[in-house]
Amino acid sequence: MLVNNLIVLSILSGCALTSASSPRPDNKNTASKVPNSKSNLPTDYLPTTPEPCPRYPVIFLHGLMGGSKGSYKGVAQHFESLGCKVRVPDVAPVNSSEFRGTQLAGIIRQYLVETGAPKVNIVAHSQGGLDARYAVSKLGLAGSVATLSMLSTPNYGSPLADLAIKDMKNPLSKLFLSSGLGTISNTTNSNGSDSNDTAAAMKALSTTYMNFTFNPNVPDVPGVLYQSWAARTGPGMKDKTKLNFSLTQKYLAKQSGENDGMVAVESAKWGEFRGILEADHLDITGTKLGDEGVDQFDHLKFLDSLLSELRSKGF
């Protein structure tokens, strides 16, 4: 029980969940490949921003328990200084992907009005990728999103969510999964704790729900480029594993193989898989927590290259 409680505590401090490499049902939700030829894109909206800014504005979306106050450190300032149109919004810190995705849909529609752009690019971390998949597929945003780039998104459910659901009957776990979440979320996300629903979040990220409900009912949309990156950390890796990820990293290594302390590499693969980053789960968005260094992951350099590539492809 002590190990279980420590794992649940690591979930809370890690700000995201991992996914399993458990058997999956046949998945026909393969990403629709979008031609890179600029001649296939509309000519009534031309990029007005310099390199490395993409043609369309960019929304950087956080994961579970993330938010504009803690995720994507320095990203908005960095890209705005280069002349890019970017936004780092807040959705509910702890809730289902459907609830968060509905909030995201409203944010996207408002941002399109503000910018005058016909579409946006979405760069989504962890659960944010699931929010975006839902918004695009189920909420009428197919024509409003050009690309979805997912960074360590748990596309096949989370064994840690399964464990949390089981341990919610334990008084100590109940404490972690209720009042503790609200306190942490208030410091990272402007939505605060009033929109938190821990039970909904855990159910939505469970392996059973993701594999047999969410994925079959949230197909990828033709005309949208879906791409994904995974990340890995642990013994023998150049990335320094954060203390709060050490237990979950070892647990996941036994359950699912390589992982970033929160999400298994195999679970992060969706659409066009682009590769594995040498980083832990929070490094991807710049939450270093003392592990900066020459050999540590440079999130701004990575995101620079990602946005520059989107621009070169006409997005």
N, C-alpha and C positions, 0 to 999 in steps of 0.2 A: 504493500500500500504506500510505503514511503517513496518508492521509486515512481509509482504512478502519480503521486502528488507533486514530486519534483518535476516530472515531465509536464504536468499541467501548468506548474509555475513557469517553466521555461516557455510554454506557449504564450503566456500572458506577457512575459518580458520580451519575447521575440517579435511581437507585433504582426505575426502572420502564421499560417498553417502550412503543413506539408501534405503531400499526397502519396498514395501507395502505388506499388507496382503489382497490385493484386490483379487476378484475371479480369479482363474487361470484355464486355459484350462487343460484338462487331460494331465498329464505329464508321459510319458513312459520312461523317462531318468533315470531310477533307476540305482544306482551304481552296477557295477559288483563286486561281492564278490570274493576275491582272497584267495585261501587256504593258511593257515598260515604254513603248513608243509614245512620245509626247503628242504625236499627231492624233492619237486616240482620245486625248483629253480635251475638255472644253476650252475654247479660245477667249471666252468672255471674262475669264478671271485669271489674270497674269500675276506672278509673284512680284511683289514690290519691295521685298526684303533681300539683303545681300547674303552671300554664303556665310554660314552653312544653313541658313534658314530654308525650310521647305516651302513649297508652293502654297500649301494650306496651313492654317494655324494649327498649333499643337496643344493638346490637353494631356498633362501628365497626371495620371490617376494613382492614388495610394492604395495600399492593401489593408488587411484587417488591422484595426487599431492604429492605423496611420493617419496622416492628415497634413495639411499645408504647413503646420507649425513644426513638424518634425521630419516629414518625408521630403525627398528631393532637395537636400540641403544645397542652397545657393543656385539651384537650377534656374528659377525664374529670373533672378538678377543677372545671371550669366548670359542667358539667351536674349533677354530684353536689351542688354547692353550691346549686343551684336545686331540689334534691329529686328529680331524675330518676334512673331506674335505667338505668345505662349500663355498658358494658364495652369495653375496648380490648385484645383478646387478641392472642396471637402464634400464627401458623402458620409453617411452614417458610419461611425467608427466600427461598430460591432452589430451587424445585422446580416440578413440573407443577401445573396447576390441579386435576387429579384428586387428587393427593397432598395438596395444601393443602386442597382441598374436603373430603376425608375427615377431616382434622384439625378443620376448622371444624364439621362435623356433630357431632362429639363435644363440642366446646365449646358448641354451641347446646343440645344435650340436657342437659348439665350445668347450664347457666345457667337453663333452664326449671325444673329441679328446685329450684335455689336460690331463684328468685324466685316460684315458684308460678304463673307466668304460662302461659297456653296457647300463646302465640306470641311471636315477637320481630320487631322491625324491624331490617333490616340496612342500614347505610350503608357502602358499599364503595368504596375507592379503587383505581384502576388494575386490576392483575391480581386484586385481591380480588373484583371483580365477577364474574370468571370462576369463581373458587373458589365463590362463593355460588350462581351459576347451576347449577353442577354439583351442589352439595350439595342444593339444593332439588329439582332435576329427577331426580337419579339415586339419592339416598340416603335416600329416604323422609321428607323434611322438608317436603313440600308443605303439610301441615296445621299445621306448626310455625312457618312464616314468613308474616307478614302482608304485608310490603313489602320490596322490594329497590331501594334508591336507589344508582345507580352513578355515580361521579364520575370522568370521564376514563378509562373502561375500554376497553381495546383489543379490542373485540368481533369484529374481522375480521382479526386477525393482525398481525404486526409485520415490516416490511421490515428493521428493525434486528436482529430475531432471525434473519432469513434471512441477513443479513450476518455476524452472529456465528457462525452455524453454518458458513458458508463459511470464515471466518477462523480457526476453531479449529485448522486445520492449520498455522497460522503460530505459531512458538514464542512470539512476544511476546503474541499473542492468547490462547494457552494459559495463559500466566502470569496475564493479566488475568482470564481466565474460570475459574480454579481457585483458587489460593492467595489471590488478591486478594479474591475474593468472600467467602471464609471469614473473612478479617480484618475486612472491613467489616461483615458480618452479625453478628459477635460483639458489635459496639458498638451495634447497633440492635435486636436481637431476642433474647429469652431462650432461644429454641431453639438459638442458636449455629450453628456451621457443620457439626455432625455430621449434620444432616438436609438439607444442600445437595446438589442434583444439577443442575449447570449444564446438562448435555446434555439432561436431561428438560425443564428450564424453557425452553430455546431451541426445542426441538422443539414443545413444547406451544403456544408463542406464535408459531410460524411461520405465514405466510399460508396455506400449503397445508393445514396441520393444522387451523387454526381454521375455514377456509372449507369444507373438504370432509370433516372428521371431527368436530370438536367441535360446531360449530353444528348440523349435521343430526341429531346424536345427543343433543343436550342441549336439548330443546324447553322453551319456557316452560310453566309450570304454571297451569292455570285456577285462579282464586281468589287468586292472588298478584299484587299490584300491582308491575309492573316499570317503573321510570322512570330516566331518565339525563340527565346534564349533560355537556357538553364544555367545554373551556377553550382559550384562545388567548393567545399572547404574540408578541413580535417587533417589528420596526421599525414605528413609527407607533402602537403600542399604549401605553396609559398604564401598563401593567404593566412593570416593569423586568425584563428577561430575565437570568437568572443566567448567569454566565460559562460554566458547564459545560453549559448548554443552547444556547449560541449556535450551535455547529456543527450539532447535531441539528435545531435549529429551521429553519435555512437548508436543510439537506438535506431535511427533511420538507416544507418549503414547495414545493420543486421536485417532490417525489414525490407529495404528497397534499394540498397546499393548506394552509389554516389549521391551526395546531396549537399545543400548549402547550409545545413543546420536546421532548416525548416521545410524545404521542398525537395523531393527526390528528382534527380535529373530526368528519369523516364516519365515522370508525371508532368514535367514542364513542356514536353514536346507537343506542339499543336500547330497545324497549318504547315508553313514552310519553316522547318527547324534550322536555325542559323548557327548553333554551336553552344559550347559550354564556357562560361566565364569563370575565371579563377577569383572567386569572391564568396563571402558569406551572404546570407539573405538580406541583411540591412546595408551592406556595402554598396549594393547595386544602386540604391537611391541616395547614397552619401551619408548615411548615419554611421559614422566611424566608431564613436565611443572609445577613442584612445588608441585605435590600431592603425593610425596613419603611418606611412613610411614609403620608402622608395619602391618596395616590392608589393605594396598594397594596391588594391583596385582603385583606379581613377575614374569615378563615375562621370565626371564632366567630359573627360576625353572620350569615353565610350559613347555618351549621348551626343557629343559633337559629331562623331562619325556616323551615328545612326541617322540623325537629322540631315546631314550632308548627303547621305545615300538616298534618303527619301526625295530630296530635292533633285538629285541627278536622275532619278527615275520618273520625274515629272509630278511627284506628289507634294 
